[in-house]
Amino acid sequence: MAAETSFNVLRHVLVPEHHLLSQEEADAVLGEMGITRGQLPKIRKSDPGIKVLETIHGPIDEGRVIKIVRKSETAQEFVVYRLVTRG
C-alpha cells in the first residue's frame, strides 16, 4: 500500500536536485574546497531525498557526500554539498 501512495519527492518542483557522489568525486570536491568531510553541513539518512536516492543507488552509508543543485533566479544554479549522517 505504501508504494502505491508514495511519490518521488525529488521530482517535486520545490525540491532541488540531489546527486550521490562517488568517493573519488567527493574527495576531489573537498580538495578543491580545502575542507574535510566533517566540515560539511549534514543531511540525515532519514531525509526523504536520501530515501529516494537509496531506491536508485542502494543503501547510502554515513559519511557519503550528496551534491545538491538549487535553481536560482539570480545565480542560475547554486551547488551545495551535504554529509550523510545517521538519523
N, C-alpha and C positions, 0 to 999 in steps of 0.2 A: 504493500500500500504506500509506503514512504516514497518509493521510487516513482510512483505514479503522480504524486503531488509535489515532488521536489523539482527544482529547476536550477539551471547553471547560473549562479549569481554573477559569474564573470561576463555573462552576456548582457547584463543589465547596463543601460546607458550611463548610469551614475557610478558604476564600479570601474576603476582603472584596470588596464591590462596587467596580469600577473604572469611572470615567467620564472621557472625554476632554473637557476644557473648551474652548470656543471662545476665541479670542484675547481677545474682549471680556469674557467671563466671567472669564478668568484675570486680566486687568488689574483688574477690579472687586474680585476676591478679594484680590489683592495690595495694592491700595489700601486696602481695609478693614483688612488686617493690618499695613499700614505697612512692608512689606518688598519686596525686589526678587526677581526670579526666581532670581538667584544665591544667595540666602539659603535657598531651599527645599532640603529633603532631596532626594536624587537617586533615580531609578529608571532602570535601563538599558533600552535598546531591545530587548535580548535577553531581558528578563524575560517569562516565559510570559503574564502578564496583558496586557502590551503587545502581544505577538504576537496574542492573541485580539482585542484592540481593533482591530488593523490589519486583521483579516478583516472587520470591520464598517465602519470609517472609511477604510480605505486606509492608505498609508504615514503613519506618525507621525514628524514631524521632531523633531530635537533642539530643546530649548527650549520644547516644548509642556508644558502643565500637566495632570496627572492628579489627579482628586479620588478619594480612597479612603474609603469609608464602612464603618467597622467596627461590628459589633453588639457591645454590651456589656451584661452583666447589671446593672451598676451605673449606667452612664451612658446606657443605651438605645442611643444612636448616638454614634460618635466619628468626626469627619471630619478627615482629614489630606490634605495636598497634596504632590505629588512633581513634580520637574522631570525630564523625559526627557533622558537623556544617551546618548552613544554606547556601544556595547558589547554 
